[in-house]
Amino acid sequence: MHQSQCGPDLCEQDQALPLAFQEAMAVRSERSYRLPTSHSPFLSAPARLARLITADAGLQQS
């Protein structure tokens, strides 16, 4: 089974978690991604999030 090392998505329009807090959490990750979305990118931008996850999975296979 393949495990992705994808870090958190930073949601720039998140009203629940301030961007500075998200960035502080992301520092511990190998990589992270910024999205111009609300707190739930799987609802507000599902296609974009799916492309990001798929591309990240491809990076892991290399």
N, C-alpha and C positions, 0 to 999 in steps of 0.2 A: 504494500500500500504506500502511495506517495503522500508525503506531507509537505505542504507549502510553508515557507518561512516568511510569508507576506506579513508585513506590519500593519498597523492600523491605518484606516482611511481618515484623513483630516477633513472634516466637513466644515467648509468655510462659513456657511450660513446657519450653523447649528445654534439654536437658542437654548439648548439644555446644557451643553458643555462649552464653555468659552474656548476659542481657538488656542489661546495661550496654554490652557490646561491640556488640550489635546496634543499640542506640540511638546509639552513637557513629558507626556506619556510616550510619545513617539520616539524620543531620544534613545530609549532603550532598545528600539527595534533596528533590525538590519536595514530596513527600508520602509518607507511609508508613502502614501499617495494623497494628494490634495484633490478634493472634489468641491465644486461650487454648489453644494447641496445642503439640505437641512440635515437634521439628526439621523434620519433614516434613508440613506441613499438607495437602499433596496426597494423603497417605495417611490421616492421622488425621481430617481434616475436609474431604473433597473438595467436597462441596456448598457449604459455607460459603465456601471459597476460590473456587469458580467464581462464586458470586454477587458476591463482592468484585471479582474481575477484570472481570466483566460490567458492574458498576456503574461501575467506574473507566473502562472503555472508553467508556461513555456520557458521562462527564464530559469526555472528550477530544474528543468529537464536537461539543460545544457551541461 
